[in-house]
Amino acid sequence: MKSRSGSSSSTTLDRKTIEKNRRMHMKALCFKLASLIPSHHTSSKDILTQLDQLEHAAIYIQELRGRIDELKRWKQLTDMRTAINSSTGTTATDDFSSISRTSTTNNNLGFPILEVRDFGSILEVILICGLNKNFMFNEVITVLEEEGAEVVNASFSIVGDKVFHTIHSQARCSRVGVETSRVRDRLNELIH
């Protein structure tokens, strides 16, 4: 009987050692994961629990996936534009000019044109309007900021009598996000 009780206590010790090693390994993996997350995704003031660290990592991974999807779409658009341009012998500037000429002759495309794209925590606003359209660009940015978006990048180009605006923004708080339909409605009210 001594051998049975001795073997059961050694089995218990082996299980405890295995569990201790597993926990240490998981702790090391969590620490490594937390070190890969940029500091602006975590609060440096508060000590985060492992669950909080995993939640931040999951949010960051979702943001990265959204960014990858956005970049894939841009690449497809660029590839299509390049293919169209190479088949017609035009340049990118010619491509915008053709859009501008087509829009002035096509009555179905009334200006201004607004497109709001939602890529998870990233919001893209594309606005095409005529030079004579009287709206303030800073008002568009104000609407985005009031709706909880932080403008990351904004650019415009003028082709003929058309102005092409592109604004990239991201949600200030990824948990809350930005309500795309509300942004679209407010921007439509502003520009029309």
MDTraj code that builds the backbone (N, CA, C; nanometers):
import mdtraj as md
import numpy as np

residues = "MET LYS SER ARG SER GLY SER SER SER SER THR THR LEU ASP ARG LYS THR ILE GLU LYS ASN ARG ARG MET HIS MET LYS ALA LEU CYS PHE LYS LEU ALA SER LEU ILE PRO SER HIS HIS THR SER SER LYS ASP ILE LEU THR GLN LEU ASP GLN LEU GLU HIS ALA ALA ILE TYR ILE GLN GLU LEU ARG GLY ARG ILE ASP GLU LEU LYS ARG TRP LYS GLN LEU THR ASP MET ARG THR ALA ILE ASN SER SER THR GLY THR THR ALA THR ASP ASP PHE SER SER ILE SER ARG THR SER THR THR ASN ASN ASN LEU GLY PHE PRO ILE LEU GLU VAL ARG ASP PHE GLY SER ILE LEU GLU VAL ILE LEU ILE CYS GLY LEU ASN LYS ASN PHE MET PHE ASN GLU VAL ILE THR VAL LEU GLU GLU GLU GLY ALA GLU VAL VAL ASN ALA SER PHE SER ILE VAL GLY ASP LYS VAL PHE HIS THR ILE HIS SER GLN ALA ARG CYS SER ARG VAL GLY VAL GLU THR SER ARG VAL ARG ASP ARG LEU ASN GLU LEU ILE HIS".split()
xyz = np.array([
    [0.0799, -0.1191, 0.0000],
    [0.0000, 0.0000, 0.0000],
    [0.0845, 0.1259, 0.0000],
    [0.2022, 0.1160, 0.0550],
    [0.2888, 0.2320, 0.0570],
    [0.3244, 0.2759, -0.0844],
    [0.3411, 0.1792, -0.1709],
    [0.3782, 0.2149, -0.3072],
    [0.2641, 0.2882, -0.3785],
    [0.1392, 0.2500, -0.3462],
    [0.0256, 0.3188, -0.4083],
    [0.0152, 0.4626, -0.3608],
    [0.0256, 0.4835, -0.2320],
    [0.0158, 0.6201, -0.1799],
    [0.1365, 0.7019, -0.2242],
    [0.2519, 0.6400, -0.2348],
    [0.3707, 0.7107, -0.2822],
    [0.3573, 0.7487, -0.4285],
    [0.2990, 0.6605, -0.5076],
    [0.2827, 0.6916, -0.6507],
    [0.1740, 0.7959, -0.6724],
    [0.0689, 0.7945, -0.5893],
    [-0.0373, 0.8941, -0.6052],
    [0.0127, 1.0327, -0.5646],
    [0.0967, 1.0415, -0.4626],
    [0.1493, 1.1721, -0.4240],
    [0.2485, 1.2232, -0.5285],
    [0.3256, 1.1337, -0.5908],
    [0.4181, 1.1782, -0.6957],
    [0.3406, 1.2183, -0.8207],
    [0.2273, 1.1524, -0.8485],
    [0.1423, 1.1896, -0.9613],
    [0.0825, 1.3275, -0.9377],
    [0.0404, 1.3527, -0.8138],
    [-0.0136, 1.4834, -0.7783],
    [0.0928, 1.5909, -0.7954],
    [0.2154, 1.5637, -0.7517],
    [0.3253, 1.6589, -0.7684],
    [0.3552, 1.6807, -0.9168],
    [0.3530, 1.5750, -0.9955],
    [0.3762, 1.5882, -1.1397],
    [0.2687, 1.6757, -1.2036],
    [0.1444, 1.6555, -1.1649],
    [0.0354, 1.7362, -1.2190],
    [0.0509, 1.8825, -1.1801],
    [0.0882, 1.9071, -1.0554],
    [0.1098, 2.0451, -1.0103],
    [0.2242, 2.1098, -1.0872],
    [0.3312, 2.0350, -1.1089],
    [0.4456, 2.0875, -1.1832],
    [0.4065, 2.1165, -1.3278],
    [0.3326, 2.0256, -1.3882],
    [0.2877, 2.0452, -1.5257],
    [0.1975, 2.1678, -1.5349],
    [0.1055, 2.1817, -1.4406],
    [0.0150, 2.2972, -1.4395],
    [0.0928, 2.4270, -1.4177],
    [0.1906, 2.4246, -1.3271],
    [0.2727, 2.5428, -1.3006],
    [0.3492, 2.5818, -1.4265],
    [0.4073, 2.4856, -1.4948],
    [0.4812, 2.5128, -1.6183],
    [0.3876, 2.5670, -1.7277],
    [0.2674, 2.5101, -1.7350],
    [0.1709, 2.5579, -1.8341],
    [0.1335, 2.7032, -1.8074],
    [0.1092, 2.7365, -1.6820],
    [0.0739, 2.8743, -1.6465],
    [0.1888, 2.9705, -1.6752],
    [0.3092, 2.9295, -1.6439],
    [0.4260, 3.0148, -1.6719],
    [0.4407, 3.0361, -1.8229],
    [0.4185, 2.9309, -1.9000],
    [0.4282, 2.9407, -2.0455],
    [0.3202, 3.0349, -2.1005],
    [0.1971, 3.0222, -2.0505],
    [0.0884, 3.1099, -2.0941],
    [0.1154, 3.2552, -2.0561],
    [0.1715, 3.2752, -1.9366],
    [0.2040, 3.4106, -1.8924],
    [0.3096, 3.4716, -1.9840],
    [0.4098, 3.3934, -2.0224],
    [0.5140, 3.4418, -2.1130],
    [0.4560, 3.4748, -2.2501],
    [0.3640, 3.3910, -2.2987],
    [0.3007, 3.4173, -2.4284],
    [0.2144, 3.5434, -2.4231],
    [0.1407, 3.5631, -2.3137],
    [0.0593, 3.6841, -2.2982],
    [0.1474, 3.8083, -2.2925],
    [0.2598, 3.7991, -2.2223],
    [0.3522, 3.9113, -2.2147],
    [0.4071, 3.9442, -2.3532],
    [0.4430, 3.8418, -2.4291],
    [0.4952, 3.8621, -2.5645],
    [0.3885, 3.9261, -2.6538],
    [0.2634, 3.8801, -2.6434],
    [0.1542, 3.9369, -2.7208],
    [0.1330, 4.0834, -2.6849],
    [0.1338, 4.1136, -2.5551],
    [0.1143, 4.2514, -2.5097],
    [0.2258, 4.3424, -2.5594],
    [0.3472, 4.2894, -2.5730],
    [0.4588, 4.3719, -2.6201],
    [0.4463, 4.4049, -2.7685],
    [0.3649, 4.3289, -2.8419],
    [0.3477, 4.3534, -2.9851],
    [0.2405, 4.4582, -3.0152],
    [0.1594, 4.4931, -2.9161],
    [0.0519, 4.5902, -2.9351],
    [0.1086, 4.7304, -2.9175],
    [0.0819, 4.8231, -3.0132],
    [0.1312, 4.9599, -2.9986],
    [0.0800, 5.0250, -2.8703],
    [0.1583, 5.1155, -2.8173],
    [0.1260, 5.1753, -2.6877],
    [-0.0014, 5.2591, -2.6914],
    [-0.0404, 5.3135, -2.8086],
    [-0.1622, 5.3952, -2.8110],
    [-0.2890, 5.3110, -2.7979],
    [-0.2773, 5.1781, -2.8012],
    [-0.3928, 5.0908, -2.7809],
    [-0.4097, 5.0511, -2.6350],
    [-0.3133, 5.0813, -2.5540],
    [-0.3224, 5.0458, -2.4127],
    [-0.2993, 5.1699, -2.3284],
    [-0.3505, 5.1665, -2.2090],
    [-0.3331, 5.2769, -2.1159],
    [-0.2089, 5.2501, -2.0309],
    [-0.1149, 5.3415, -2.0361],
    [0.0087, 5.3199, -1.9606],
    [-0.0102, 5.3464, -1.8109],
    [-0.1152, 5.4190, -1.7738],
    [-0.1380, 5.4509, -1.6330],
    [-0.1896, 5.3302, -1.5548],
    [-0.2796, 5.2565, -1.6158],
    [-0.3442, 5.1456, -1.5465],
    [-0.2691, 5.0154, -1.5713],
    [-0.2685, 4.9327, -1.4696],
    [-0.2129, 4.7987, -1.4853],
    [-0.3255, 4.7115, -1.5371],
    [-0.3039, 4.6520, -1.6535],
    [-0.4082, 4.5748, -1.7182],
    [-0.4016, 4.4287, -1.6772],
    [-0.5170, 4.3691, -1.6629],
    [-0.5218, 4.2259, -1.6358],
    [-0.4933, 4.1521, -1.7656],
    [-0.4683, 4.0228, -1.7544],
    [-0.4436, 3.9442, -1.8754],
    [-0.5648, 3.9473, -1.9673],
    [-0.6823, 3.9457, -1.9109],
    [-0.8043, 3.9508, -1.9914],
    [-0.8112, 4.0831, -2.0685],
    [-0.7775, 4.1951, -2.0021],
    [-0.7752, 4.3251, -2.0694],
    [-0.6715, 4.3263, -2.1813],
    [-0.5540, 4.2685, -2.1549],
    [-0.4498, 4.2628, -2.2569],
    [-0.4961, 4.1818, -2.3775],
    [-0.5631, 4.0694, -2.3525],
    [-0.6141, 3.9881, -2.4628],
    [-0.7223, 4.0627, -2.5408],
    [-0.8054, 4.1376, -2.4699],
    [-0.9103, 4.2158, -2.5354],
    [-0.8486, 4.3240, -2.6242],
    [-0.7467, 4.3929, -2.5732],
    [-0.6772, 4.4951, -2.6535],
    [-0.6118, 4.4310, -2.7759],
    [-0.5536, 4.3147, -2.7583],
    [-0.4901, 4.2442, -2.8705],
    [-0.5943, 4.2071, -2.9757],
    [-0.7100, 4.1594, -2.9326],
    [-0.8157, 4.1215, -3.0264],
    [-0.8651, 4.2430, -3.1049],
    [-0.8828, 4.3557, -3.0371],
    [-0.9263, 4.4786, -3.1034],
    [-0.8213, 4.5232, -3.2045],
    [-0.6959, 4.5185, -3.1653],
    [-0.5874, 4.5588, -3.2546],
    [-0.5808, 4.4679, -3.3777],
    [-0.5995, 4.3388, -3.3583],
    [-0.5980, 4.2446, -3.4709],
    [-0.7141, 4.2733, -3.5655],
    [-0.8315, 4.3041, -3.5108],
    [-0.9459, 4.3392, -3.5953],
    [-0.9163, 4.4658, -3.6760],
    [-0.8536, 4.5644, -3.6129],
    [-0.8178, 4.6872, -3.6839],
    [-0.7194, 4.6576, -3.7967],
    [-0.6224, 4.5714, -3.7685],
    [-0.5259, 4.5347, -3.8718],
    [-0.5931, 4.4613, -3.9874],
    [-0.6864, 4.3733, -3.9570],
    [-0.7598, 4.3035, -4.0635],
    [-0.8368, 4.4026, -4.1496],
    [-0.9025, 4.4979, -4.0856],
    [-0.9749, 4.6011, -4.1604],
    [-0.8809, 4.6818, -4.2485],
    [-0.7661, 4.7128, -4.1948],
    [-0.6662, 4.7894, -4.2723],
    [-0.6167, 4.7071, -4.3907],
    [-0.5935, 4.5783, -4.3697],
    [-0.5502, 4.4904, -4.4789],
    [-0.6576, 4.4861, -4.5871],
    [-0.7844, 4.4714, -4.5461],
    [-0.8938, 4.4690, -4.6434],
    [-0.8993, 4.5996, -4.7219],
    [-0.8816, 4.7124, -4.6510],
    [-0.8831, 4.8424, -4.7180],
    [-0.7685, 4.8524, -4.8188],
    [-0.6507, 4.8090, -4.7791],
    [-0.5365, 4.8153, -4.8698],
    [-0.5551, 4.7226, -4.9900],
    [-0.6172, 4.6070, -4.9693],
    [-0.6460, 4.5169, -5.0812],
    [-0.7420, 4.5826, -5.1795],
    [-0.8442, 4.6509, -5.1259],
    [-0.9397, 4.7204, -5.2143],
    [-0.8705, 4.8298, -5.2939],
    [-0.7826, 4.9063, -5.2271],
    [-0.7088, 5.0118, -5.2968],
    [-0.6198, 4.9514, -5.4051],
    [-0.5569, 4.8377, -5.3749],
    [-0.4709, 4.7734, -5.4740],
    [-0.5531, 4.7272, -5.5929],
    [-0.6703, 4.6683, -5.5675],
    [-0.7570, 4.6261, -5.6772],
    [-0.7993, 4.7457, -5.7614],
    [-0.8351, 4.8554, -5.6956],
    [-0.8751, 4.9757, -5.7667],
    [-0.7594, 5.0282, -5.8507],
    [-0.6405, 5.0305, -5.7935],
    [-0.5228, 5.0768, -5.8664],
    [-0.4918, 4.9852, -5.9832],
    [-0.5007, 4.8538, -5.9602],
    [-0.4753, 4.7581, -6.0685],
    [-0.5766, 4.7748, -6.1807],
    [-0.7055, 4.7935, -6.1433],
    [-0.8079, 4.8129, -6.2457],
    [-0.7821, 4.9416, -6.3220],
    [-0.7487, 5.0481, -6.2495],
    [-0.7227, 5.1769, -6.3142],
    [-0.6023, 5.1653, -6.4074],
    [-0.4981, 5.0944, -6.3633],
    [-0.3800, 5.0750, -6.4470],
    [-0.4148, 4.9940, -6.5710],
    [-0.4951, 4.8884, -6.5528],
    [-0.5348, 4.8060, -6.6674],
    [-0.6179, 4.8866, -6.7668],
    [-0.7098, 4.9661, -6.7161],
    [-0.7924, 5.0486, -6.8047],
    [-0.7055, 5.1503, -6.8768],
    [-0.6152, 5.2138, -6.8028],
    [-0.5291, 5.3149, -6.8629],
    [-0.4356, 5.2552, -6.9665],
    [-0.3822, 5.1362, -6.9380],
    [-0.2905, 5.0756, -7.0342],
    [-0.3649, 5.0306, -7.1598],
    [-0.4913, 4.9892, -7.1443],
    [-0.5665, 4.9466, -7.2625],
    [-0.6134, 5.0655, -7.3455],
    [-0.6348, 5.1799, -7.2803],
    [-0.6805, 5.2979, -7.3543],
    [-0.5674, 5.3943, -7.3842],
    [-0.4514, 5.3725, -7.3214],
    [-0.3373, 5.4605, -7.3455],
    [-0.3468, 5.5935, -7.2739],
    [-0.4210, 5.5996, -7.1621],
    [-0.4333, 5.7239, -7.0877],
    [-0.3523, 5.7164, -6.9600],
    [-0.3350, 5.8295, -6.8947],
    [-0.2651, 5.8344, -6.7667],
    [-0.3683, 5.8489, -6.6561],
    [-0.3221, 5.8445, -6.5318],
    [-0.4145, 5.8592, -6.4190],
    [-0.4840, 5.9939, -6.4225],
    [-0.4115, 6.1003, -6.4600],
    [-0.4724, 6.2324, -6.4685],
    [-0.5785, 6.2333, -6.5772],
    [-0.5482, 6.1663, -6.6911],
    [-0.6478, 6.1558, -6.7975],
    [-0.7705, 6.0823, -6.7469],
    [-0.7484, 5.9819, -6.6605],
    [-0.8593, 5.9049, -6.6065],
    [-0.9528, 5.9948, -6.5264],
    [-0.8953, 6.0826, -6.4398],
    [-0.9778, 6.1761, -6.3641],
    [-1.0473, 6.2749, -6.4572],
    [-0.9778, 6.3181, -6.5598],
    [-1.0382, 6.4108, -6.6549],
    [-1.1557, 6.3462, -6.7250],
    [-1.1416, 6.2173, -6.7591],
    [-1.2523, 6.1496, -6.8262],
    [-1.3711, 6.1351, -6.7318],
    [-1.3441, 6.1127, -6.6057],
    [-1.4532, 6.1077, -6.5075],
    [-1.5226, 6.2432, -6.5036],
    [-1.4417, 6.3491, -6.5016],
    [-1.4962, 6.4832, -6.4953],
    [-1.5787, 6.5135, -6.6194],
    [-1.5268, 6.4820, -6.7400],
    [-1.6003, 6.5068, -6.8641],
    [-1.7276, 6.4233, -6.8688],
    [-1.7167, 6.2976, -6.8277],
    [-1.8330, 6.2098, -6.8302],
    [-1.9408, 6.2637, -6.7371],
    [-1.9004, 6.3117, -6.6207],
    [-1.9994, 6.3568, -6.5233],
    [-2.0706, 6.4823, -6.5702],
    [-2.0018, 6.5684, -6.6447],
    [-2.0692, 6.6896, -6.6888],
    [-2.1660, 6.6608, -6.8018],
    [-2.1380, 6.5558, -6.8805],
    [-2.2280, 6.5234, -6.9904],
    [-2.3365, 6.4266, -6.9469],
    [-2.3156, 6.3569, -6.8375],
    [-2.4120, 6.2566, -6.7919],
    [-2.5015, 6.3192, -6.6861],
    [-2.6301, 6.3329, -6.7160],
    [-2.7214, 6.3971, -6.6222],
    [-2.7532, 6.3106, -6.5017],
    [-2.7235, 6.1793, -6.5082],
    [-2.7506, 6.0914, -6.3945],
    [-2.6553, 6.1178, -6.2795],
    [-2.5387, 6.1747, -6.3084],
    [-2.4408, 6.2021, -6.2030],
    [-2.4503, 6.3489, -6.1629],
    [-2.5343, 6.3794, -6.0656],
    [-2.5446, 6.5152, -6.0172],
    [-2.4355, 6.5422, -5.9152],
    [-2.3890, 6.6644, -5.9102],
    [-2.2845, 6.6992, -5.8153],
    [-2.3452, 6.7805, -5.7041],
    [-2.2978, 6.7735, -5.5877],
    [-2.1822, 6.6955, -5.5425],
    [-2.2155, 6.5471, -5.5241],
    [-2.1106, 6.4654, -5.5296],
    [-2.1220, 6.3213, -5.5061],
    [-2.0540, 6.2918, -5.3732],
    [-2.1217, 6.2187, -5.2873],
    [-2.0675, 6.1825, -5.1562],
    [-2.0667, 6.0316, -5.1437],
    [-1.9544, 5.9767, -5.1016],
    [-1.9460, 5.8340, -5.0729],
    [-1.8766, 5.8181, -4.9380],
    [-1.9403, 5.7443, -4.8483],
    [-1.8841, 5.7171, -4.7168],
    [-1.8644, 5.5669, -4.7063],
    [-1.7399, 5.5260, -4.6848],
    [-1.7071, 5.3837, -4.6755],
    [-1.6623, 5.3521, -4.5334],
    [-1.7142, 5.2423, -4.4824],
    [-1.6825, 5.1996, -4.3467],
    [-1.5958, 5.0748, -4.3529],
    [-1.4737, 5.0834, -4.2984],
    [-1.3815, 4.9707, -4.2932],
    [-1.3539, 4.9353, -4.1475],
    [-1.4580, 4.9076, -4.0729],
    [-1.4411, 4.8772, -3.9306],
    [-1.4205, 5.0059, -3.8529],
    [-1.3020, 5.0250, -3.7984],
    [-1.2754, 5.1475, -3.7229],
    [-1.2246, 5.2596, -3.8130],
    [-1.2073, 5.2318, -3.9418],
    [-1.1605, 5.3323, -4.0372],
    [-1.2779, 5.3772, -4.1222],
    [-1.2883, 5.5072, -4.1426],
    [-1.3957, 5.5655, -4.2211],
    [-1.3332, 5.6473, -4.3331],
    [-1.3791, 5.6245, -4.4555],
    [-1.3281, 5.6990, -4.5703],
    [-1.4428, 5.7789, -4.6299],
    [-1.4195, 5.9086, -4.6511],
    [-1.5187, 5.9960, -4.7118],
    [-1.4617, 6.0452, -4.8436],
    [-1.5352, 6.0214, -4.9512],
    [-1.4965, 6.0714, -5.0826],
    [-1.6049, 6.1687, -5.1249],
    [-1.5634, 6.2890, -5.1600],
    [-1.6561, 6.3944, -5.1967],
    [-1.6079, 6.4562, -5.3270],
    [-1.6942, 6.4544, -5.4279],
    [-1.6624, 6.5160, -5.5567],
    [-1.7626, 6.6277, -5.5773],
    [-1.7112, 6.7477, -5.6016],
    [-1.8007, 6.8611, -5.6217],
    [-1.7411, 6.9549, -5.7259],
    [-1.8219, 7.0471, -5.7702],
    [-1.7762, 7.1469, -5.8651],
    [-1.7037, 7.2599, -5.7938],
    [-1.6252, 7.3344, -5.8705],
    [-1.5519, 7.4468, -5.8114],
    [-1.6459, 7.5534, -5.7577],
    [-1.7638, 7.5638, -5.8177],
    [-1.8575, 7.6675, -5.7751],
    [-1.9404, 7.6281, -5.6534],
    [-1.9295, 7.5028, -5.6065],
    [-2.0047, 7.4603, -5.4879],
    [-1.9454, 7.5266, -5.3657],
    [-2.0287, 7.5940, -5.2907],
    [-1.9814, 7.6758, -5.1806],
    [-2.0029, 7.6049, -5.0475],
    [-1.9088, 7.5196, -5.0078],
    [-1.9141, 7.4611, -4.8741],
    [-1.7734, 7.4675, -4.8160],
    [-1.7666, 7.4647, -4.6867],
    [-1.6373, 7.4778, -4.6190],
    [-1.5848, 7.3393, -4.5833],
    [-1.4621, 7.3122, -4.6258],
    [-1.3984, 7.1838, -4.6013],
    [-1.3876, 7.1568, -4.4516],
    [-1.3594, 7.2619, -4.3735],
    [-1.3468, 7.2440, -4.2287],
    [-1.4792, 7.2021, -4.1655],
    [-1.5929, 7.2349, -4.2282],
    [-1.7227, 7.1919, -4.1763],
    [-1.7383, 7.0397, -4.1898],
    [-1.6868, 6.9839, -4.2994],
    [-1.6904, 6.8389, -4.3181],
    [-1.6085, 6.7717, -4.2087],
    [-1.4902, 6.8241, -4.1830],
    [-1.4041, 6.7684, -4.0782],
    [-1.4695, 6.7839, -3.9412],
    [-1.5355, 6.8952, -3.9175],
    [-1.6055, 6.9166, -3.7910],
    [-1.7150, 6.8122, -3.7705],
    [-1.7905, 6.7812, -3.8756],
    [-1.8948, 6.6788, -3.8656],
    [-1.8324, 6.5455, -3.8268],
    [-1.7230, 6.5087, -3.8919],
    [-1.6569, 6.3818, -3.8608],
    [-1.6119, 6.3782, -3.7150],
    [-1.5515, 6.4870, -3.6697],
    [-1.5026, 6.4906, -3.5315],
    [-1.6169, 6.4884, -3.4315],
    [-1.7267, 6.5556, -3.4617],
    [-1.8420, 6.5541, -3.3715],
    [-1.9031, 6.4148, -3.3614],
    [-1.8887, 6.3347, -3.4653],
    [-1.9432, 6.1992, -3.4661],
    [-1.8452, 6.0966, -3.4100],
    [-1.7315, 6.1426, -3.3567],
    [-1.6386, 6.0518, -3.2900],
    [-1.5269, 5.9990, -3.3768],
    [-1.5011, 6.0639, -3.4902],
    [-1.3931, 6.0215, -3.5785],
    [-1.2761, 6.1190, -3.5674],
    [-1.1580, 6.0667, -3.5757],
    [-1.0370, 6.1481, -3.5740],
    [-0.9791, 6.1447, -3.7155],
    [-0.9662, 6.2621, -3.7783],
    [-0.9163, 6.2692, -3.9153],
    [-0.7681, 6.2368, -3.9154],
    [-0.7319, 6.1379, -3.9959],
    [-0.5935, 6.0927, -4.0053],
    [-0.5260, 6.1534, -4.1269],
    [-0.6015, 6.1634, -4.2368],
    [-0.5444, 6.2107, -4.3617],
    [-0.6552, 6.2754, -4.4432],
    [-0.6248, 6.3881, -4.5066],
    [-0.7210, 6.4536, -4.5941],
    [-0.6451, 6.5088, -4.7141],
    [-0.7019, 6.4881, -4.8319],
    [-0.6376, 6.5397, -4.9527],
    [-0.7443, 6.5796, -5.0528],
    [-0.7027, 6.6610, -5.1496],
    [-0.7937, 6.6985, -5.2561],
    [-0.7134, 6.7208, -5.3825],
    [-0.7819, 6.7097, -5.4949],
    [-0.7205, 6.7441, -5.6224],
    [-0.8260, 6.8094, -5.7086],
    [-0.7809, 6.9008, -5.7923],
    [-0.8710, 6.9725, -5.8812],
    [-0.8417, 6.9267, -6.0229],
    [-0.9458, 6.8800, -6.0900],
    [-0.9348, 6.8379, -6.2288],
    [-1.0448, 6.9086, -6.3057],
    [-1.0043, 6.9965, -6.3950],
    [-1.1039, 7.0738, -6.4694],
    [-1.1834, 7.1593, -6.3735],
    [-1.3147, 7.1431, -6.3771],
    [-1.4008, 7.2211, -6.2878],
    [-1.4521, 7.1375, -6.1705],
    [-1.3850, 7.0251, -6.1421],
    [-1.4258, 6.9361, -6.0334],
    [-1.3185, 6.9305, -5.9254],
    [-1.3637, 6.9153, -5.8010],
    [-1.2730, 6.8999, -5.6871],
    [-1.2997, 6.7623, -5.6256],
    [-1.1936, 6.6822, -5.6126],
    [-1.2023, 6.5482, -5.5562],
    [-1.1411, 6.5524, -5.4163],
    [-1.2250, 6.5340, -5.3122],
    [-1.1791, 6.5325, -5.1729],
    [-1.1768, 6.3884, -5.1238],
    [-1.0712, 6.3505, -5.0516],
    [-1.0651, 6.2196, -4.9872],
    [-1.0212, 6.2417, -4.8433],
    [-1.1009, 6.1906, -4.7502],
    [-1.0712, 6.2072, -4.6070],
    [-1.0709, 6.0697, -4.5426],
    [-0.9614, 6.0371, -4.4763],
    [-0.9516, 5.9125, -4.4007],
    [-0.9554, 5.9468, -4.2524],
    [-1.0397, 5.8777, -4.1797],
    [-1.0484, 5.9001, -4.0354],
    [-1.0672, 5.7663, -3.9674],
    [-1.0447, 5.7683, -3.8378],
    [-1.0658, 5.6470, -3.7592],
    [-1.1407, 5.6830, -3.6328],
    [-1.2073, 5.5836, -3.5795],
    [-1.2855, 5.6053, -3.4576],
    [-1.1910, 5.6374, -3.3422],
    [-1.2246, 5.7417, -3.2662],
    [-1.1434, 5.7756, -3.1494],
    [-1.1444, 5.6622, -3.0486],
    [-1.2596, 5.6007, -3.0339],
    [-1.2747, 5.4872, -2.9426],
    [-1.3229, 5.3690, -3.0255],
    [-1.2366, 5.2700, -3.0417],
    [-1.2711, 5.1574, -3.1292],
    [-1.3890, 5.0769, -3.0753],
    [-1.4124, 5.0811, -2.9467],
    [-1.5274, 5.0079, -2.8903],
    [-1.6588, 5.0737, -2.9302],
    [-1.6601, 5.2053, -2.9304],
    [-1.7823, 5.2783, -2.9633],
    [-1.7980, 5.2877, -3.1150],
    [-1.6886, 5.3178, -3.1859],
    [-1.6927, 5.3283, -3.3312],
    [-1.7596, 5.4567, -3.3766],
    [-1.7912, 5.4606, -3.5052],
    [-1.8565, 5.5756, -3.5664],
    [-1.9787, 5.5236, -3.6413],
    [-2.0915, 5.5891, -3.6225],
    [-2.2137, 5.5472, -3.6900],
    [-2.2135, 5.6048, -3.8315],
    [-2.1830, 5.5195, -3.9281],
    [-2.1626, 5.5609, -4.0666],
    [-2.2868, 5.6263, -4.1260],
    [-2.4034, 5.5696, -4.1012],
    [-2.5256, 5.6253, -4.1612],
    [-2.5522, 5.7668, -4.1107],
    [-2.5236, 5.7911, -3.9847],
    [-2.5448, 5.9249, -3.9290],
    [-2.4467, 6.0255, -3.9883],
    [-2.3198, 5.9820, -4.0063],
    [-2.2200, 6.0681, -4.0699],
    [-2.2640, 6.1004, -4.2117],
    [-2.3092, 5.9989, -4.2865],
    [-2.3540, 6.0188, -4.4253],
    [-2.4704, 6.1175, -4.4310],
    [-2.5675, 6.1017, -4.3408],
    [-2.6847, 6.1926, -4.3387],
    [-2.6425, 6.3356, -4.3102],
    [-2.5581, 6.3544, -4.2098],
    [-2.5145, 6.4898, -4.1747],
    [-2.4332, 6.5549, -4.2854],
    [-2.3476, 6.4759, -4.3510],
    [-2.2683, 6.5309, -4.4611],
    [-2.3571, 6.5638, -4.5810],
    [-2.4583, 6.4804, -4.6077],
    [-2.5522, 6.5102, -4.7165],
    [-2.6247, 6.6409, -4.6904],
    [-2.6670, 6.6628, -4.5649],
    [-2.7333, 6.7888, -4.5300],
    [-2.6392, 6.9067, -4.5519],
    [-2.5142, 6.8880, -4.5186],
    [-2.4162, 6.9960, -4.5283],
    [-2.3883, 7.0342, -4.6734],
    [-2.3708, 6.9359, -4.7599],
    [-2.3252, 6.9676, -4.8961],
    [-2.4396, 6.9926, -4.9942],
    [-2.5626, 6.9543, -4.9592],
    [-2.6723, 6.9753, -5.0542],
    [-2.7553, 7.0942, -5.0204],
])
top = md.Topology()
chain = top.add_chain()
for i, resn in enumerate(residues, 1):
    res = top.add_residue(resn, chain, resSeq=i)
    for name in ("N", "CA", "C"):
        top.add_atom(name, md.element.get_by_symbol(name[0]), res)
traj = md.Trajectory(xyz[None], top)
